[in-house]
């Protein structure tokens, strides 16, 4: 007697395909979750980028304030008010701008006396048990001596930052490293209610002597809201914490520590390590699971189709052809979808390139803007002192005009960089060098750096004038940075030009900073490689310079070391050559 059970093949096949469908459904669900997480992470990274940019943009103000006091330590309160008021109107994230002089105990009475000419009750204060009291005698003080706006910040005037631990640590670190740095989270002494903020310190030196600090008070809520005003975060709950030494919450958007974080990332900002912790609250089931629901839907149809195949053998061939046609349609949809995703990734890549170019423009703008600020302040001071004549006035105005024209030309140069229809111009390397030094020469010499010129080229080149100037400017600025960083006793930048018997013209820039380390000599022209990461180095300057010289100008950019330092040589042929379009020039 045969007791073997006979199973219906259609049932077995149904079980098999249902199992396959469940596996595919689970994989599709996981894919959707991963895609959603990836999109969410990109959004949060965008928040981080905007927050960093907003803080750096606001902190740039302190360079001008520092230059204001470096020129003349005895600036009046009225001078300070006139200087910073327009800036405060433009930068709403800055609660206040302050001047914090370095005072020894034997200077205290003199400074208090001078301040009381304007503020009768002025005194150097400290906070003990949440109450402001007159500061006890100390060897050193860092009081808030000037503050704008004064209205709303009255309590801060005279407050000794050296008396509070967080502020003291930031002061000491900033002065030691000679860098602009941020403090940890603080509570503002001038606010009735407890408001969180952080301070940004810029140490002001004159001939290596610390004069004091230009200080910005940044309210955290205002900075975050301003930086994210163009971002949509209605489905995001997040918090921002300072985790440099211990975890301190700086900002919260309805965040609860008991929630499970979807994504967290730490990032550096002015010497501090911050962390963003975010939760994705998107709850639209259809939006989140459209792919897996599609898989389930079409899978069920597929299984029903197979069952129907077994029950209607006569229509098997016809049904199979119909299924194949449907499958081709779905494949076509997926291919179209993949192409769209590829286009989106390409667009995002272009945006990233645009961000890099903007960063480079900002790098080129910083020095002319600072020069404009210093020149205008100097002019204003001379006018106030009634110590200026017409020729001096005209000279200073022409300098400001030249700096402004350079800013405009920089925008045109970077805009033209990605165009293939730029025209060449006849120009000599001597004029290129003189034009660039006409813009930044005074600023470099102000840093105590000597510029030596040996311009011996007699020929003119048919080349792209503005792009060549940008390359020379970038190399000179790099030389200036390394000379200042290494504190060379007698810093020198030598610029020379010469012609060769091979009908080539050579522009040479060298310094006496000791040269490029052999370990990185082969990497300095690589994209994103930089020795200045802690100082906002993007790693694009020399890479773009080499690209301009090779692909646009048809020349060579070489680097070597001599006995004193690094030597950069730009070699250009005096022969006609075809303009090569950059690969990404679209």
Order of alpha helices (4+ residues) and beta strands (2+ residues): alpha-alpha-alpha-beta-beta-alpha-beta-beta-beta-beta-alpha-beta-beta-beta-beta-alpha-beta-beta-beta-beta-alpha-alpha-alpha-alpha-beta-alpha-beta-beta-alpha-beta-beta-alpha-beta-beta
